[in-house]
Amino acid sequence: MKNKHLINPMDFTIEELDEIFELAHQIISNPQEYSHVCEGKILATLFYEPSTRTRFSFEAAMMRLGGKILGFSEPNSSSAAKGETLADTIKMVSIYSDIIAMRHPKEGAAKVASMYSSVPVINAGDGGHQHPTQTLTDLLTIKSLKGRLDNHVIGICGDLRYGRTVQSLITAMSRYENIKFLLISPKELGVPQYIREEVLNKNNIEFREVEKIEDVIEELDILYMTRIQKERFFNEDEYMRLKDSYILDTEKMKLAKEDMIIMHPLPRVNEIDVEVDKDERAAYFKQAEFGMYVRMALMAKLLGVA
């Protein structure tokens, strides 16, 4: 895995993913053992789009491995504001760093970056396209809390059209046995046709599209909530009409299985009532913690230090 790029969730085999998850569990069990493995290593975080959790998660992960960080959190503080091309930025940054995590608003930008970088590039989100480290986070969360990655009924709710986390998760979970998806969204925000055809139908994955959480919540092993993403809309009126389409509250939770888990990539707006935070099935803050550990494991593997 050393020196590989991670652009798409499918870039790694199931066996390689298992290696990452096993290392993540080892780090969780004994963080002190891994606290110096990245001494002398530098992570560059290039965030051309706002982010709190993903950027902090990467930076905390590298610091907890004993490494250092450099980078920017928005493009106006970089030479991109002067018109520097992405290719030139990547060539320069890869001279100064050992590994790069990049978020960019344009789909395919991470792939372009990997073509010009002399060090591993990790896609930290490119437009509405892919968000593979969130997918690793989601898989580690499911594996840790449910004990396995196969034989699940997964409900995904909210913005399935623009949500890169949703599309990455569906793609990644399509490789596991006996997975069924219940896709919960307004018709306007249903999964893109390419996901329906190239992932679900092509892999004979059972799925159903519905418009109400309460119609399917009792069937679910996992409920993956997402926010309606204002930044992906071109029409303010359409966003205002759809933004409160789905709100998970304590009444709806009464219909769910006792061992169902609730996941969310965060940030949330109001799609999960804060009262639900008290429910033992609420796993989204634990999920964020798993994100840091899986990024520690990923970077350690790509740098060949663990």
Secondary structure, DSSP 8 states (H G I E B T S, - for coil): -TT--B-SGGGS-HHHHHHHHHHHHHHHH-GGGGTTTTTT-EEEEEESS--SHHHHHHHHHHHHTT-EEEEESSGGGSGGGGT--HHHHHHHHHHH-SEEEEEESSTTHHHHHHHH-SS-EEEEEETTTB-HHHHHHHHHHHHHHHS-SSSEEEEEES-TTT-HHHHHHHHHHTTSTTEEEEEE--GGG---HHHIIIIIITTT-EEEEES-GGGTGGG-SEEEE----GGG-S-HHHHHHHTTS--B-HHHHTTS-TT-EEE--S--SSSB-GGGGGSTTB-HHHHHHHHHHHHHHHHHHHHT--
